[in-house]
Amino acid sequence: MLKAENRFSLRYFRKEIETKGKSFRTPYFTILFLTDPKFLSPKFAFLISKKTLNLSVDRHSLKRKLSQIIRDELSDINPRLKVIIIPSFKSLTLNSLELKEALLYAISLCTL
């Protein structure tokens, strides 16, 4: 699990990021992000629907894998970001290394 300073609640900030932020798609993820110079550390949230994974156990497992990848690479991520990560059904076919590469590539596109 990510530290509290690197997480945010979708309940309170989802609308803000959807309206003020930008979004793009990769083959494995949809990324919504907002940059602001006031942010002191990067913040992430994961949105995994029942259409992607029906079982709660599987959704939480994927969320734990994604948050572990981000936690390991946190020092290399732009601190001015708030990011919502929405994995697609294709991301379920990836092994851990491929998932890490795909996620880091998607996050690197947020700074462009």
Disulfide bonds with the S-S distance in Angstrom:
none
